[in-house]
Amino acid sequence: MIEIHHLYKQFENDAYVLEDINLMIDRGEFVFIVGSSGAGKSTLLRLLLREILPTRGMIKVFGRDLARLRKREVPYLRRNIGMVFQDFRLLEDRNVFENVAFSLRVIGVSTREINKRVPLALELVGLKGKALRNPGELSGGEQQRVCVARAVVNRPAVVLADEPTGNLDPDTSMEIMKLFQDINIRGTTVVVATHAKELVDHFQKRVVVLGKNRVVSDRERGVYLHAH
Amino acid sequence: MHIRSLFYFLGEAFKNIARNGWMSVASVGVVSITLLILGSFVVLSFNVDLATHDLKEQVQIVLYINERAGEDTRAELHAKLVAHPGLAEVRYVSRADAMARLKEKLGDRSNLLEGYEEPEDNPLRDSYELRTAIPEEIPAVAKEIKSYPGAAEVDYGSGVVEPLFQFTGLVRWIGLAFMAGLAVTTVFLIAHTIRLTVYLRRKEIMIMKYVGATDWFIRWPFLFEGLILGMIGAVIPVFIIFYGYQEAALWMQNNIYFVSLLPPEKIIEVIARILIPLGVALGIIGSTISVRRFLKV
């Protein structure tokens, strides 16, 4: 589902942010990408979303070489990838329902379909009763749940999360991670970039460690390793 | 475009306008004020044109025929004048006609002409009254026909006509420069105002990009928003100009009656035809420029 071969990324003429990355992620996997700040985790996710292009090497998502993807094909790639951010990125001026519905509306889904799918997504993340609340009235954990609901409401094949628990307390973080696990159990591939050691150690999933801009370890049922 | 999408875009455009209430008011205000100035100037220049047109129409060339010219020379002169491409009107005025006209002009004091009325006593000369197709060409045409056979003298109010034409030419050029400058300023101001509303919604645009909205899907609501704001911004000055002009025209009629103005009904049509498409175009251009930068995610 995701294939990365000898990938290099450099911004302008700065040093390489990613060097010789090789990574294969299959359908249905749950992968933690760990590493300290600046290790290149976010850059890797941005490459997968085709927000940026690799400097060298190949990156394939759903069998498509992203470097060769035409600009107008990019939106259709992204419709199959759900994205969760550390800072939630919710629209403060509309309620929970509208925030989740937004990602369907802007890809032309009918209102009838939206009214069917949004409640299901909210139920999945445990926010059934808070559809009409505004994001500002919710706790951090609840806001992140809205963000997850928005990412999965279009039933993407992959969910990418960039430090999803970065702004949350340990207990809430654990709940959000469990949510990702639930989503993964339903068949969605989940890739979580994080530096939350306890969580990674707890879940016993595949762990890819980025250190000094390279993959230094890639193990099934791994634990958080420091790359030094 | 799918009809459902069209409604969505329009709905979003109106929602955005309402959501950014004060920003929308500011955009409409900017468009209205600039178009109001532009429109007022158009009205003014139309009326200056009308006034100077009247004035210019009154300017004519008078060619006096040499009294010693024979029938052949007179016929040749007539043929040459009629054939001249720059002349729109050629009218022969005989000595007798000229005398009759003078008598009418003097009215009560026509007794001054006693003793000059008989043909053999008439001191006036046969002449041609000529109008050029383009008033500005009068001096050149006058100079040319002065050398025609049988022409004794050519008079066109030289010394008065040239400054008049210079003045109206200057007014026109200043007007054009002024209007071009205003149009550029308007585009600039609208682009900036709409850029601010786009900037306020950069988060929304970013999310749209992340969830896979196409660039056109993102652009349409902003284009409609620009179009709507531009249109409202244009309709307001059209009405202000119409009612303002009506009042001004009424006042002019009562106080400075000798100045003729274009009728208000005609003005609103001209102004609406200029300002509304201009407002719509400016709104669309402004939003296009503004959205472009935020689509690069």
Contacts between the chains, C-beta under 8 A, distances in Angstrom:
chain1	res1	chain2	res2	distance
A	49	B	210	7.1
A	51	B	297	6.2
A	72	B	214	7.1
A	72	B	215	7.8
A	75	B	209	8.0
A	75	B	212	4.4
A	75	B	213	6.2
A	75	B	214	4.7
A	75	B	215	7.7
A	76	B	212	6.5
A	77	B	212	7.4
A	78	B	209	7.6
A	78	B	210	6.4
A	78	B	211	6.6
A	78	B	212	3.7
A	79	B	211	7.2
A	79	B	212	3.6
A	80	B	212	7.9
A	81	B	212	8.0
A	83	B	210	5.0
A	83	B	211	7.6
A	89	B	203	6.4
A	89	B	206	7.2
A	89	B	207	5.9
A	91	B	203	6.9
A	91	B	204	6.0
A	91	B	207	7.2
A	93	B	19	6.4
A	102	B	207	6.9
A	102	B	208	8.0
A	102	B	211	7.7
A	103	B	207	7.3
A	103	B	211	3.9
A	105	B	8	6.8
A	106	B	208	4.8
A	106	B	211	6.3
A	106	B	212	8.0
A	106	B	213	3.8
A	106	B	217	5.9
A	106	B	218	7.5
A	107	B	211	6.7
A	107	B	212	5.5
A	107	B	213	5.9
A	107	B	217	7.6
A	108	B	2	7.1
A	108	B	4	7.7
A	108	B	5	6.2
A	108	B	217	7.2
A	110	B	4	6.8
A	150	B	211	7.4
A	154	B	211	7.2
A	154	B	212	7.9
